[in-house]
């Protein structure tokens, strides 16, 4: 039985700015409803060994979900794969009619994901059998879903945000945005935070689908928001990182990178970690937005960081996965994947799972 996605526990922790619990699973993009991407058990201090690599047959931009020892990831081969986390052997595969870019979410025995065939799917996590599917408008779906309290939240390129019943796929509500949606929703304390390539970050009531507030950037927003310490942080195509009050939308701070920010932030222990097209990974003071350190990793950073006690793991367009030390940003090690690493790593049980444009999903473990 797949573990239940314990949303209520995560939400209560994030409401008070606490560090979340250690991750036994990594059930969704950025781990949890607040997008913390935190696992205190995952430190690998020295260069890791390659435990296995799985060939999907095409580019992998879908960040893996890992639940009960099974790795779920999509591929441009138009397939969602379930892979044994210990051996790298295929368990099942589910073909779709378009590219699979978004990351899946796993909850209550089902895997939820959308594809560029203008459909959103729920399949059985154990067998890959279809539970239901939902028709979207033109443009496909590239927003990784959040599943909370039997509701699936996601956005699509048809310019709508959706809330569907997780068991049946019926519509609870939908909200028209100011553009297509690549970002994934954060859901905390009854509010969905989600952004669009129209350049607007929205705060939406989870029950009614009505807008609470919105913030307009000067460029599109591909970055997915993170929520902690009473604020929401997101990057923008306009080269800025924005921090706003989670309840009111009032400005906390803005940090300029001077290049696009597609990477999604993690907010841990009063620090914001995020990458940018500058090739830098930044650590910013969460209260003030001032820079604590920045580290160049040699290529535009589309990947989003996973954070542990001692390290940050993040991919680069230079074809490597990097481990940076949290205290000063220095490079502890890097792993060569052979092509761009745009996925965000998932850290479970001391192992790191990620994909790259080589078409492989990788599992790394301590030496």
N, C-alpha and C positions, 0 to 999 in steps of 0.2 A: 504493500500500500504506500503510495507516494505521500510524503508528509504534507500536512495542511500548511498552507501559506499563512503564517501567524501574524496577520496584519495588525491586529489590535495591540499586540505586544510591541511591535516596532513603533506604531503610532504614539503610544503612551511614552515611550522612551524619547522619541524625537521632540515631542511637545515640550519637554523640559531640558532639551539640549544635551541629554546624556549620551554617552558612547553606547552604540547598540551591542547586542549580544553577539557572541562569536557565531560564525556561519557554519552550520552543519551541512547546509545545502546552499546553492546559489540559484534560486528558482526563477529569476527574471533579470532583465537588463538593469545594471547598477544594484543588484541584489534585492532591494526592499522598496517599499512604497515611497520612502523619502529620498531614495537614490544615494545612499551612503557609500556603497561599494567598499564596505569595511569587513575585514576578517582578521582578528588578532592572532589566529593560529597559523597563518600562511607564510611566515618569514623563511626565506631561503637566502642565507647570507653569502654563499659562494656560488659560482656558476653551476647551474643545475644539470642533471642528465635528462636526455630525451627519453621519456617513458614509452611513448608511442606517437605515431603520426597517422592520421586517417585521411585517405584521399577521397575527397568529395567529387572530384572531377571538374570543378570550376571554382571561380573566385569565391572566397568566404568573407563576407562583411557582417554576417550575423554573429553576434556575440553569444557564446554558449551559455545555456542554462544547465545546471547540474543538480540533480535530485535523486536521492537514494542510489548513488553510484552510477547513474546513467547521465550521459552528456547529450544534450539536444542542441542541434545547430542546423541552420539552413545554408543553402549554397546557390550560386548562380546556375548550377546544374538543374535548378527547379525542383529541388528535393529537400525535404526536412529529414534529417538523420537522427536516429537514436543509437548511441554508441556506448559500449561497455566502458566505464571510466577506468577500470583496472587493466583491461587488455587491449582496448582500442578496436575491438571487434564490433561489426555492425549487428545491432539487435533487430531493427526494422527501418524501413524508409517509407516516406509518404510523398509521392510525386504531386506536383501542382502544375498549373498552366502558365507560370511566369517566374521571374527571378525572385529569389528569397533573400531579401536584404535585411529585414527586421529580425530582431532577436525574439525567440519564443519565451513565453512565461508558463510555468508549470504550477498548477494548484489543484488539490483535491482529485488527483488521478487523471487530470486532463492537461494537454499541451495546447496553448492558445497562440496563434500567430496569423499574420496576414501575408499576402504575396502580391506580386505585380500582375496577377490575373484578375484583379478587381474582386477578390474574395477574401474573407476572413474565416479562419478554421478553428474548430476545437476537435482534437483527436485523442483517443485513449492513450495514456502515457505508457501503458504496459504493452499494448499490441499495435498501436498505430492505426486502429480502426476509426473511421469518421464518427464523431458524435453529432456534429452539426456544422453547417457553413452558412455564411451570411454574405449577400451580394452588396458590393460597394459601388459607388459611382466611378466614372472614368478616372484613370490615373494611377491605380494601384494603391497599395498600402505599405508604408515604410516606417510606421510608428510602432515601436515595441510596446506591447500592452502591459498594463498593471491589473492585477486581479485581487479584488478586496471585497469581502462580505458578499460573495456570490455575484459580483458585478465585474465585468471586463471593461476597462477604459482604454481607448486608443484613438489616434487620429489617422486620417488618410489624405491622399492627394485629391480627393473629391471635395476638399475644403470643409469637411465636417469632423468634429470630435464626437465620438460615440460612447455611450454607456449601454452595454448589452447584458442581459441576464446570462450568467456563466453557464447555467445548466441547459438552457434552451436556445440561446442566441437571439431571443426577442429583444426589441429595442426598449430600453428604459427611457432614454432621451437622446437627442443629438443636438449639437450646437454648431452653427455655421461660423467658421473662422474667416480671417482676412487673407487666407491663402492655403496652399497645400501644407500638409503636416509631415515633417520628417522626425521631429522630436517626440520623445516618449513622456507620458504623464507621470508626475509625482503626485501622490495622494496622501494628504496628512490632515487630520482633524476635520474631516468633512469637506475638504476643499481639494479640487483637482487643479494642479498647476501644469499648464501645457502651452507650448508656443508654436508659431507657424512661420513659414518662410515669407509670409506677408509682413513679418517684423513685429509681431505683437505677442507678448506674454500675457496669458489669461489666468485668472483665478475664478473657478467655476464651482458652484454649489453641487456637491455630489448627489443630492437627493432630487433637485429640481432641474439641474442643467442651466441655471441662470447665472449670468456673469456677476461676480462680486466686484472685481476691479480688473483693469488691464494696464499694461505698460507698453508703449510703443518705442522700439529701437529705431536707429537710422538705417538699418539693413535687415535682411532676413535673419531668422533665428532657426538654426539647425540643431543647436545645442539643447540637451534636455535639462530641465531645472533640477536642482537639489534643494532640499529644505532641511534646516536645522537652526536651533537657537533663535526661533521666531523670525527667520528671514528666508527668502528664496533667492538663489544665485543662478545665473544663466549667462552664457556667452552669446555673442552675436556676430553676424557676418560684417558688421560695421567696425569690427576691431576692438570692441569693448566687452568687459565683463561687468554685469549689473548685479547689484544686491538691493533687494527691496524688502520692505516689511511684509511678512507673510499674510497678515490680516488686512492691512490697509493699502498696500502697494506703494507706500511712501518711500522715497529714496533713502537708502542707507549709504551707499557709495557706488562709484563707477571707476573701474580700473582700465586704462587704455593699453592695449597690446600693439596697436597699429597694424594688425593683420587679422584676417578672419579667425573666428573662434568657433569651430565645429565641435570640439571636445566638450564633454559634459563634466561638471564639477563634482567633487566629493568634499564634504564639510565634516572634518573630524577634529576634535580637541581644539576648537577655535581657529582652525586653519582651513583655507580653501585651496584644494589642489586641482589644477586644470592645465591643459595644453592649448597650443595655438598654432596657426600656420607660420608663425615666426620660427618654428622649430624648437621653441622653448617650452618647458614645463615650469609652471609658476606655483609657488606657495605664497598665499596672501593671508594677512591677518584678517580673520572673519569679521571682527568688530569694526575695523577702520578701512580695510581694503589696501593697506600698505604692503609693499613687497617684502617678504622675508628672505626668499632666495628665488633664483631661476636657473635652469640648467638647459643647455642646448643639446638636443638629441638628433640633430642632423637631418631634419626633414619636416614638412608640414605634419602636425600632430592632429589626426582625426580621431585617434583612440582616446578613450577616457580612462582615468586612473583607477586601479584597485589599490586599496590602502590596508597595510598591516601595521603591527606595532612598530616595526623598524624600517619598513620599506614602502615604496610606491612602485607598482608594476604598470607599465604603459607602453603601447606600441608606437612605432614611428613609420613614416613613409620611406625611411631608408632601409626597411626590410628587417628590422630588429625589434625584439621585445627587450625593454630596459627595466632594470631594478635600480631605483634611486633611493639613497638613504634619506629618511624623513627629516632628520635633524638639520642637514645642510644641503641636500640635493645632489651630493656627489654620486657618481655612477658606481654601484657595487658590482654589477656585471651586466652583460647584454647577451642575448641569444639570437643567432642569425636564423631567420626564417626564409630568406631567399627572395622575398618580395614584400610589398607594402603590408604593414600590419595596421589595419583600420579598426579591427574589432577591439573590444574592451575585454581584458582578461578576467576570468572567473577563478576565484581562489577557494578551494575546498579541501580540507583534510591535509594541508601542507602541500597540495599540488596546484599547479597553475594550468588552466585550459584557455586556449585562444585559437583563432584562425587567421589566415593571411590570404593574400592574392595568389599565392601558389596553388590554392585549392585544398590545402591541408588544414585539418584541425590538429593541434598539438597538445600533448600532455607533458608537462615538465615536473620533475620531482627532485628532492635533494640528492646529492651524490652519496 
